């Protein structure tokens, strides 16, 4: 968590309520990738970033919705996420 905060600080302005957005996105990335798997979290981050970027490109008004819709569809198809837990 500390490393994540140190890496995100130079990229965005720090405000009082910014932690909720970052926590929700991080939780969504872990859920997409699969709990307990580092490679799954990496794949989840890639999918989240790509879906969000394409959402901004094609339909900017609803760009924030596309990663959540993708996560919902993925959890219907694969309830454990992309990769299974390694623990």
GROMACS elastic network, one bead per residue, 0.5 to 0.9 nm:
[ bonds ]
;  ai    aj funct       b0    kb
    1     4     6  0.50640   500
    1     5     6  0.61835   500
    1     6     6  0.86198   500
    2     5     6  0.51084   500
    2     6     6  0.61787   500
    2     7     6  0.86275   500
    3     6     6  0.50330   500
    3     7     6  0.61408   500
    3     8     6  0.86261   500
    4     7     6  0.51319   500
    4     8     6  0.61147   500
    4     9     6  0.85467   500
    5     8     6  0.52508   500
    5     9     6  0.60163   500
    6     9     6  0.54885   500
    6    10     6  0.76619   500
    7    10     6  0.66857   500
    7    11     6  0.76104   500
    8    11     6  0.53787   500
    8    12     6  0.66049   500
    9    12     6  0.58610   500
    9    13     6  0.70650   500
    9    14     6  0.66959   500
   10    13     6  0.75914   500
   10    14     6  0.88572   500
   13    18     6  0.88532   500
   14    17     6  0.86605   500
   14    18     6  0.68824   500
   15    18     6  0.55585   500
   15    19     6  0.83707   500
   16    19     6  0.75551   500
   17    20     6  0.63281   500
   17    21     6  0.79170   500
   18    21     6  0.56632   500
   18    22     6  0.66497   500
   18    23     6  0.88275   500
   19    22     6  0.52578   500
   19    23     6  0.60109   500
   19    24     6  0.85481   500
   20    23     6  0.51459   500
   20    24     6  0.60919   500
   20    25     6  0.85694   500
   21    24     6  0.52726   500
   21    25     6  0.61962   500
   21    26     6  0.85769   500
   22    25     6  0.51949   500
   22    26     6  0.60429   500
   22    27     6  0.85064   500
   23    26     6  0.50999   500
   23    27     6  0.60162   500
   23    28     6  0.84917   500
   24    27     6  0.51103   500
   24    28     6  0.61055   500
   24    29     6  0.86137   500
   25    28     6  0.50455   500
   25    29     6  0.61601   500
   25    30     6  0.87080   500
   25    48     6  0.84372   500
   25    67     6  0.89822   500
   26    29     6  0.50667   500
   26    30     6  0.62938   500
   26    31     6  0.86293   500
   26    45     6  0.82773   500
   27    30     6  0.52056   500
   27    31     6  0.61519   500
   27    32     6  0.86181   500
   28    31     6  0.50518   500
   28    32     6  0.60827   500
   28    33     6  0.85825   500
   28    44     6  0.80624   500
   28    45     6  0.88364   500
   28    48     6  0.81982   500
   28    67     6  0.82664   500
   28    68     6  0.76228   500
   28    71     6  0.72230   500
   29    32     6  0.51938   500
   29    33     6  0.62120   500
   29    34     6  0.85302   500
   29    40     6  0.87446   500
   29    41     6  0.61179   500
   29    42     6  0.81829   500
   29    43     6  0.83333   500
   29    45     6  0.53294   500
   29    46     6  0.86486   500
   29    47     6  0.82194   500
   29    48     6  0.64880   500
   29    71     6  0.85667   500
   30    33     6  0.51673   500
   30    34     6  0.58884   500
   30    35     6  0.60888   500
   30    36     6  0.84805   500
   30    37     6  0.85056   500
   30    38     6  0.87617   500
   30    40     6  0.73454   500
   30    41     6  0.50482   500
   30    42     6  0.84911   500
   30    44     6  0.63894   500
   30    45     6  0.78951   500
   30    81     6  0.84386   500
   31    34     6  0.52053   500
   31    35     6  0.61701   500
   31    40     6  0.88530   500
   31    41     6  0.79416   500
   31    44     6  0.76511   500
   31    71     6  0.77062   500
   31    75     6  0.83720   500
   31    80     6  0.80268   500
   31    81     6  0.61035   500
   31    82     6  0.86466   500
   32    35     6  0.84223   500
   32    40     6  0.76035   500
   32    41     6  0.73928   500
   32    43     6  0.80964   500
   32    44     6  0.50568   500
   32    45     6  0.82735   500
   32    47     6  0.82631   500
   32    48     6  0.82704   500
   32    70     6  0.86182   500
   32    71     6  0.58189   500
   32    72     6  0.88957   500
   32    74     6  0.70925   500
   32    75     6  0.74673   500
   32    80     6  0.84421   500
   32    81     6  0.50988   500
   32    82     6  0.62835   500
   32    83     6  0.87834   500
   33    36     6  0.89680   500
   33    37     6  0.73657   500
   33    38     6  0.82277   500
   33    39     6  0.75230   500
   33    42     6  0.70942   500
   33    43     6  0.58398   500
   33    45     6  0.77440   500
   33    47     6  0.88532   500
   33    80     6  0.85043   500
   33    81     6  0.52158   500
   33    83     6  0.60566   500
   33    84     6  0.85052   500
   34    37     6  0.61361   500
   34    38     6  0.85922   500
   34    39     6  0.88803   500
   34    40     6  0.54924   500
   34    41     6  0.67489   500
   34    44     6  0.79998   500
   34    79     6  0.88207   500
   34    80     6  0.57731   500
   34    82     6  0.55913   500
   34    83     6  0.52591   500
   34    84     6  0.59250   500
   34    85     6  0.65981   500
   35    38     6  0.84542   500
   35    40     6  0.77470   500
   35    41     6  0.79158   500
   35    80     6  0.74936   500
   35    81     6  0.73222   500
   35    83     6  0.81583   500
   35    84     6  0.72626   500
   35    85     6  0.58221   500
   35    86     6  0.87972   500
   36    40     6  0.81478   500
   36    41     6  0.85359   500
   36    83     6  0.89656   500
   36    84     6  0.75326   500
   36    86     6  0.59879   500
   36    87     6  0.61855   500
   37    40     6  0.51271   500
   37    41     6  0.63965   500
   37    42     6  0.88312   500
   37    83     6  0.69196   500
   37    84     6  0.68326   500
   37    85     6  0.51486   500
   37    86     6  0.56650   500
   37    87     6  0.78064   500
   38    41     6  0.50744   500
   38    42     6  0.63581   500
   38    43     6  0.87335   500
   38    85     6  0.89317   500
   38    86     6  0.86358   500
   39    43     6  0.61921   500
   39    44     6  0.84474   500
   39    83     6  0.78344   500
   40    43     6  0.50020   500
   40    44     6  0.59359   500
   40    45     6  0.84904   500
   40    81     6  0.78645   500
   40    82     6  0.62816   500
   40    83     6  0.53631   500
   40    84     6  0.79279   500
   40    85     6  0.86211   500
   41    45     6  0.60589   500
   41    46     6  0.85767   500
   41    83     6  0.88409   500
   42    45     6  0.51074   500
   42    46     6  0.63052   500
   42    47     6  0.86916   500
   43    46     6  0.50743   500
   43    47     6  0.61602   500
   43    48     6  0.84799   500
   43    82     6  0.79338   500
   43    83     6  0.89092   500
   44    47     6  0.51122   500
   44    48     6  0.59442   500
   44    49     6  0.84609   500
   44    81     6  0.87910   500
   44    82     6  0.77894   500
   45    48     6  0.50316   500
   45    49     6  0.60017   500
   45    50     6  0.84770   500
   46    49     6  0.51956   500
   46    50     6  0.60684   500
   46    51     6  0.84735   500
   47    50     6  0.51954   500
   47    51     6  0.59514   500
   47    52     6  0.83460   500
   47    67     6  0.81593   500
   47    70     6  0.88029   500
   48    51     6  0.53349   500
   48    52     6  0.60166   500
   48    53     6  0.84853   500
   48    66     6  0.88155   500
   48    67     6  0.56891   500
   48    68     6  0.88110   500
   48    70     6  0.83544   500
   48    71     6  0.86161   500
   49    52     6  0.51788   500
   49    53     6  0.59955   500
   49    54     6  0.85616   500
   49    67     6  0.82699   500
   50    53     6  0.50592   500
   50    54     6  0.60841   500
   50    55     6  0.83779   500
   50    67     6  0.88934   500
   51    54     6  0.52159   500
   51    55     6  0.59978   500
   51    56     6  0.86316   500
   51    63     6  0.84435   500
   51    66     6  0.64278   500
   51    67     6  0.58443   500
   51    70     6  0.78238   500
   52    56     6  0.62233   500
   52    57     6  0.86203   500
   52    63     6  0.59334   500
   52    64     6  0.65971   500
   52    65     6  0.83374   500
   52    66     6  0.63998   500
   52    67     6  0.59951   500
   53    56     6  0.51254   500
   53    57     6  0.62147   500
   53    58     6  0.87194   500
   53    63     6  0.77764   500
   54    58     6  0.59993   500
   54    59     6  0.80389   500
   54    60     6  0.88959   500
   54    63     6  0.79063   500
   54    66     6  0.88254   500
   55    58     6  0.53359   500
   55    59     6  0.53629   500
   55    60     6  0.60736   500
   55    61     6  0.86104   500
   55    62     6  0.70750   500
   55    64     6  0.74984   500
   55    65     6  0.82756   500
   55    66     6  0.62805   500
   55    67     6  0.84831   500
   56    59     6  0.56732   500
   56    61     6  0.76883   500
   56    62     6  0.77779   500
   56    64     6  0.81827   500
   57    60     6  0.62947   500
   57    63     6  0.82746   500
   58    63     6  0.83172   500
   59    62     6  0.59527   500
   59    63     6  0.61403   500
   60    64     6  0.83397   500
   61    64     6  0.81166   500
   62    65     6  0.54751   500
   62    66     6  0.70989   500
   63    66     6  0.57487   500
   63    67     6  0.79884   500
   64    67     6  0.65559   500
   64    68     6  0.75614   500
   65    68     6  0.54321   500
   65    69     6  0.62672   500
   65    70     6  0.86900   500
   66    69     6  0.50810   500
   66    70     6  0.60502   500
   66    71     6  0.85559   500
   67    71     6  0.61085   500
   67    72     6  0.85870   500
   68    71     6  0.50211   500
   68    72     6  0.61477   500
   68    73     6  0.86543   500
   69    72     6  0.50215   500
   69    73     6  0.62034   500
   69    74     6  0.85021   500
   70    73     6  0.52023   500
   70    74     6  0.60399   500
   70    75     6  0.85355   500
   71    74     6  0.50161   500
   71    75     6  0.60168   500
   71    76     6  0.85697   500
   71    81     6  0.88169   500
   72    75     6  0.51805   500
   72    76     6  0.62855   500
   72    77     6  0.87557   500
   73    76     6  0.51626   500
   73    77     6  0.63338   500
   73    78     6  0.84971   500
   74    77     6  0.51199   500
   74    78     6  0.56945   500
   74    79     6  0.73332   500
   74    81     6  0.70317   500
   74    82     6  0.78990   500
   75    80     6  0.70658   500
   75    81     6  0.62986   500
   75    82     6  0.88106   500
   76    79     6  0.58795   500
   77    81     6  0.87874   500
   78    81     6  0.55302   500
   78    82     6  0.67890   500
   79    82     6  0.85677   500
   80    83     6  0.72045   500
   80    84     6  0.63704   500
   80    85     6  0.83646   500
   81    84     6  0.69062   500
   83    86     6  0.87726   500
